[in-house]
Amino acid sequence: MLVALGLLMAVSFSCSDDDDKTDPTPTPTNDVQLKDNATLGKILTDKNGKTLYYFSKDASGASACSGQCLVNWPIYSAGDLAAIKLDAGLDKADFATITTNGQSQTTYKGWPLYYYKDDAVAGDVKGENVGTIWFVAKTDYTLMIASGQLVGNDGKSYKSDYTEGTGATQFFTDGKGRTLYAFAKDKNNKNNYTKSDFSNDATWPIYTADLKSLPTGVDKALFSTIDVFGKKQLTYKGWPLYYFGPDAATRGATKGVSVPTPGIWPIVNLQSPIAPN
């Protein structure tokens, strides 16, 4: 009897110990995350920590990647945006969905998102600055590098030297793909266009922004701000930066390059000369 009772108690204690050992609930991961990168700062990743990228040729908001490009840069889709889960610091309103090559692709601030095939593990950023046209996705770009055909307000296509013709030109946009311009009559860190009452600002609005993230290869030291009748205008290589009102905040629009004649309001890019004194 005593032996049997002892065995029964042992079994009972054993079962009780097993019941107390429950597997911890795994921490859910968000569909899009913000990860710290030692060189690049906070970058966007998928739920597994794989880096997401922008393509400069997508300034219009549509994907310009096809064929082998999509093999090297697979599209990213977060699925149903109504149910998307995001890390703190990300706003659901900044995400949307487009169709690329018959598939759903997620966009962030209008930029279609991609992976890079050579990123083997979470945290890899091997796609950064590939061809000077691929960049990690971030929340706080002050400007981005776009690449595309310049088309003026006159409907004509222009090359990078502002003669008529076709061919892609790189140019700076703000973080949402809106083109930035310089004024040929400005001087180094001197705005010669804007009136004191800002009555002409609607046509060429000054670009006011705090300098935050820049694409790799764009030198932060080449930027400054100037005071324009109480407002802070960002400059690059001494050139005050503007939008063109009739671009109507349309991503990738470059109508200003032909106004009033080509070259008076050029786009700005890495090859822009230093503004004259």
C-alpha positions in Angstrom: 0.0 0.0 0.0 2.7 2.5 1.0 4.7 1.6 -2.2 1.7 2.2 -4.4 0.8 5.5 -2.7 4.4 6.7 -3.2 4.3 5.9 -6.9 1.0 7.7 -7.2 2.3 10.8 -5.5 5.4 10.8 -7.8 3.3 10.6 -10.9 1.1 13.4 -9.5 4.1 15.7 -8.8 5.6 14.9 -12.2 2.4 15.9 -14.0 2.1 19.1 -11.9 5.7 20.1 -12.9 5.0 19.6 -16.6 1.8 21.6 -16.4 3.8 24.6 -15.0 6.3 24.5 -17.9 4.4 26.5 -20.6 6.1 27.7 -23.8 6.5 31.5 -23.7 4.3 33.3 -26.2 6.4 34.6 -29.0 6.6 38.3 -29.4 4.6 39.4 -32.4 6.6 41.3 -35.1 5.2 44.1 -37.1 4.9 43.9 -40.9 7.1 47.0 -41.3 9.8 47.8 -38.8 12.3 50.6 -38.1 15.7 49.1 -37.5 18.9 50.9 -36.3 21.8 50.7 -38.8 25.2 51.8 -37.5 25.9 53.7 -40.7 22.6 54.7 -42.1 20.5 55.3 -39.0 16.9 54.1 -38.8 15.8 52.1 -41.9 12.7 50.3 -43.0 12.6 46.5 -42.9 10.0 43.8 -43.3 8.8 41.7 -40.4 11.9 39.5 -40.6 14.3 42.4 -40.5 15.1 42.3 -44.2 16.0 45.8 -45.6 13.6 47.6 -47.9 14.7 49.9 -50.8 13.7 52.8 -53.1 14.5 53.0 -56.8 15.4 56.4 -58.2 13.6 55.8 -61.4 10.3 55.4 -59.5 10.0 59.1 -58.8 6.5 59.2 -60.5 5.2 56.6 -58.0 5.0 53.8 -60.5 7.5 51.0 -60.6 10.1 51.4 -63.5 11.6 48.0 -62.6 10.9 45.0 -64.8 12.5 41.9 -66.2 15.9 41.2 -64.7 15.5 44.2 -62.5 12.7 42.5 -60.6 14.9 39.4 -60.3 17.6 41.4 -58.7 15.2 43.6 -56.8 12.1 41.6 -55.8 9.0 43.7 -54.9 7.8 43.9 -51.4 4.2 43.5 -50.4 2.8 43.9 -46.9 -0.5 42.5 -48.0 -3.7 44.0 -46.7 -2.9 47.5 -45.6 -6.1 47.6 -43.6 -4.5 45.1 -41.3 -0.9 46.2 -41.5 1.1 46.4 -38.2 3.7 49.1 -37.9 6.5 50.0 -35.6 6.2 53.2 -33.6 7.3 56.1 -35.7 5.5 54.8 -38.9 2.2 56.2 -40.1 -0.3 54.0 -41.9 -1.3 56.9 -44.1 2.2 56.9 -45.7 1.6 53.4 -47.1 -0.3 52.5 -50.2 -0.5 49.6 -52.8 0.2 49.6 -56.5 0.3 46.8 -59.0 3.7 45.9 -60.5 4.0 43.1 -63.1 0.6 41.8 -62.0 1.6 41.7 -58.3 0.7 43.8 -55.3 3.5 46.1 -54.3 3.6 48.3 -51.1 4.7 51.9 -51.4 6.0 54.3 -48.7 5.5 58.0 -49.2 4.8 57.2 -52.8 8.1 55.2 -53.3 7.6 51.5 -54.3 9.4 49.2 -52.0 11.8 46.4 -52.9 14.2 43.8 -51.5 17.8 43.3 -52.8 18.7 39.7 -53.8 22.2 40.0 -52.3 21.0 40.8 -48.9 21.5 37.3 -47.4 20.4 38.0 -43.8 18.4 40.5 -41.8 20.4 43.7 -41.3 22.3 43.5 -44.7 22.2 46.8 -46.6 24.2 45.7 -49.6 21.8 47.4 -52.0 22.5 50.9 -50.6 23.7 53.2 -53.4 23.9 50.5 -56.0 24.4 52.3 -59.4 23.7 55.5 -57.5 20.0 54.7 -58.1 19.1 52.3 -55.2 18.7 53.5 -51.6 17.5 52.1 -48.4 14.0 53.3 -47.4 13.9 55.7 -44.5 11.3 58.0 -42.9 13.2 61.2 -42.8 14.9 61.9 -46.2 15.2 65.7 -46.7 15.8 65.0 -50.3 16.1 62.0 -52.6 17.8 61.3 -55.9 15.4 60.8 -58.8 16.2 59.7 -62.3 14.0 60.2 -65.4 13.1 62.1 -68.5 12.9 65.9 -68.1 9.6 67.2 -69.5 9.0 71.0 -69.5 5.9 73.0 -69.1 5.9 73.3 -72.9 5.4 69.5 -73.2 8.8 69.0 -74.7 11.5 66.5 -73.6 14.9 67.8 -72.5 18.3 66.4 -71.9 20.5 67.3 -69.0 22.0 70.2 -70.9 18.5 71.6 -71.5 18.6 71.0 -75.3 15.6 69.1 -76.7 15.9 65.4 -76.7 15.4 62.2 -74.7 17.5 60.6 -72.0 17.3 60.1 -68.3 18.7 62.8 -66.0 19.2 62.6 -62.3 17.7 65.3 -60.1 16.9 66.0 -56.5 13.4 65.8 -55.1 12.1 66.2 -51.6 11.3 63.0 -49.6 8.0 62.6 -51.4 9.4 62.8 -54.9 8.6 66.5 -55.6 11.3 68.1 -57.8 13.6 70.8 -56.5 15.0 73.6 -58.7 17.6 76.4 -58.6 17.3 79.9 -60.1 20.0 80.9 -62.6 19.9 84.6 -61.4 20.5 83.7 -57.7 23.9 84.1 -56.1 25.7 82.0 -53.5 23.3 81.7 -50.6 21.4 84.7 -52.0 17.8 84.4 -53.1 17.2 87.0 -55.9 13.7 85.9 -56.8 11.3 85.9 -53.8 9.6 89.2 -53.0 9.4 90.4 -49.4 5.6 89.9 -49.3 5.9 86.4 -50.9 3.5 87.5 -53.6 5.4 85.3 -56.1 6.0 82.4 -53.8 3.1 80.4 -55.3 4.9 80.2 -58.6 8.3 79.2 -57.2 7.8 78.3 -53.5 11.0 78.2 -51.5 12.0 74.9 -50.0 12.0 75.1 -46.2 13.2 71.9 -44.5 15.3 70.8 -41.6 18.3 68.9 -42.9 18.0 65.3 -41.9 18.7 62.1 -43.9 20.4 62.2 -47.3 21.1 59.5 -49.8 24.6 58.0 -49.7 26.9 60.1 -51.9 25.2 63.4 -51.2 27.5 65.5 -49.0 25.7 67.1 -46.0 28.4 69.8 -45.8 27.2 71.2 -49.1 23.9 72.3 -47.6 23.0 75.4 -45.6 20.0 77.6 -44.9 19.4 81.2 -45.6 16.9 83.7 -44.2 14.4 84.8 -46.7 12.2 87.5 -45.1 11.8 85.4 -42.0 11.7 82.0 -43.5 14.5 79.5 -43.7 15.3 78.3 -47.2 17.5 75.3 -47.8 20.5 75.7 -50.2 22.7 73.2 -51.9 26.2 74.3 -53.1 25.0 77.8 -52.4 21.9 77.5 -54.6 18.6 78.3 -52.9 16.1 75.5 -53.5 12.6 75.9 -54.9 9.6 74.0 -56.0 7.7 74.9 -59.1 4.0 75.7 -58.3 2.6 74.4 -61.6 4.2 71.0 -60.9 1.2 70.8 -58.5 3.2 68.7 -56.1 3.1 65.9 -58.6 5.8 63.3 -58.0 8.6 63.5 -60.6 7.1 66.4 -62.5 9.8 68.7 -64.0 7.7 71.3 -65.8 9.9 74.1 -64.4 12.9 73.3 -66.6 11.4 75.1 -69.7 10.2 78.2 -67.8 10.5 80.9 -69.1 13.2 79.4 -71.3 15.2 76.2 -70.7 18.1 76.6 -68.2 16.7 79.6 -66.3 15.2 77.3 -63.6 17.5 74.2 -63.8 17.0 71.0 -61.7 19.6 70.4 -59.0 21.8 67.3 -58.8 25.2 66.0 -57.8 26.8 67.7 -60.9 25.4 71.1 -60.2 28.1 73.8 -60.1 28.8 75.9 -57.0 26.6 79.0 -57.1 28.6 82.1 -58.0 29.3 84.9 -55.6 
